[in-house]
Amino acid sequence: MKTAALLRRVTSSQAGYLPLLTLYTKEDCSLCDTAMEVVNKHKHRFQFEEVDIEEKGNEMWFDKYRYDIPVFHLNGRFLMKHRADEEHFLKSLDLCEQDEPS
């Protein structure tokens, strides 16, 4: 999938604390690719993981999000769906940075 190629995964040991952005997606999701273009501009500020809701073992996510992808969680909490709202995303990242563990 193209979205995975857009981001390199940054581990917390490489860059200190970084919040975890999770994208719930599936193959051939053009809305997901468009949303990733928005968040990719800020990739230095977060770790990234992608969950394919159609893969075996992800039935819960499929049932929950099959009509809503792309869906983003930040640090395990729902953040946004259907599209990437850059302003909301940046405010949420700022809050995570303020709450950064020492």
C-alpha positions as CSV (number, residue, x, y, z in Angstrom):
1,M,0.0,0.0,0.0
2,K,1.3,3.5,-0.9
3,T,0.6,5.0,2.6
4,A,3.1,2.7,4.2
5,A,5.8,3.9,1.8
6,L,5.1,7.5,2.6
7,L,6.3,7.2,6.2
8,R,9.3,5.7,7.8
9,R,8.6,4.4,11.3
10,V,10.5,6.4,13.9
11,T,11.0,4.5,17.2
12,S,11.0,6.3,20.5
13,S,14.6,5.3,21.1
14,Q,15.7,7.2,17.9
15,A,13.9,10.4,18.6
16,G,12.8,10.6,22.3
17,Y,9.1,10.4,23.0
18,L,6.8,10.6,20.0
19,P,3.1,10.0,20.0
20,L,1.8,7.0,18.1
21,L,-0.5,7.7,15.1
22,T,-2.4,4.6,13.9
23,L,-4.2,4.5,10.6
24,Y,-7.0,2.0,10.1
25,T,-7.2,1.3,6.4
26,K,-7.5,-1.3,3.7
27,E,-6.0,-2.0,0.2
28,D,-6.7,0.5,-2.5
29,C,-8.1,3.2,-0.3
30,S,-7.6,6.5,-2.2
31,L,-9.1,8.5,0.7
32,C,-6.5,7.0,3.0
33,D,-3.7,8.0,0.5
34,T,-5.1,11.6,0.4
35,A,-5.3,11.7,4.2
36,M,-1.8,10.5,4.5
37,E,-0.5,13.3,2.3
38,V,-1.8,15.7,5.0
39,V,-0.3,13.9,8.0
40,N,2.9,13.0,6.2
41,K,4.0,16.7,6.3
42,H,4.4,16.3,10.1
43,K,6.0,12.8,10.1
44,H,8.9,13.9,12.3
45,R,6.4,14.5,15.1
46,F,5.0,11.0,15.5
47,Q,5.5,7.3,15.3
48,F,3.3,5.5,12.7
49,E,1.5,2.2,12.4
50,E,-1.0,1.0,9.9
51,V,-3.7,-1.5,10.5
52,D,-5.3,-3.2,7.5
53,I,-8.9,-3.8,8.7
54,E,-9.3,-6.6,6.1
55,E,-6.4,-8.8,7.4
56,K,-7.1,-11.9,9.4
57,G,-7.2,-11.0,13.1
58,N,-8.6,-7.5,12.6
59,E,-12.2,-8.4,12.4
60,M,-13.1,-6.1,15.3
61,W,-11.6,-3.1,13.4
62,F,-13.4,-4.2,10.2
63,D,-16.7,-4.4,12.0
64,K,-16.1,-1.0,13.6
65,Y,-14.6,1.0,10.8
66,R,-15.5,-0.6,7.4
67,Y,-17.7,2.3,6.4
68,D,-15.4,5.0,7.9
69,I,-11.9,4.6,6.7
70,P,-9.5,6.3,6.9
71,V,-9.7,6.4,10.7
72,F,-6.9,7.7,12.8
73,H,-6.1,7.1,16.5
74,L,-3.5,9.0,18.4
75,N,-1.9,7.2,21.3
76,G,-4.7,4.6,21.2
77,R,-7.6,7.2,21.2
78,F,-9.9,8.1,18.3
79,L,-8.7,11.2,16.5
80,M,-10.5,11.6,13.2
81,K,-12.2,9.7,10.4
82,H,-13.1,10.1,6.7
83,R,-10.4,12.7,6.1
84,A,-7.4,14.3,7.8
85,D,-8.2,17.6,9.5
86,E,-4.8,19.1,9.6
87,E,-5.7,21.8,12.2
88,H,-7.2,19.3,14.5
89,F,-4.3,16.9,14.0
90,L,-1.7,19.6,14.8
91,K,-3.6,20.7,18.0
92,S,-3.7,17.1,19.1
93,L,0.0,16.6,18.5
94,D,0.7,19.8,20.5
95,L,-1.3,18.4,23.4
96,C,0.7,15.2,23.3
97,E,3.9,17.1,23.3
98,Q,2.8,19.1,26.3
99,D,1.9,15.8,28.1
100,E,5.2,14.2,27.1
101,P,6.6,11.8,29.7
102,S,9.9,12.9,31.2
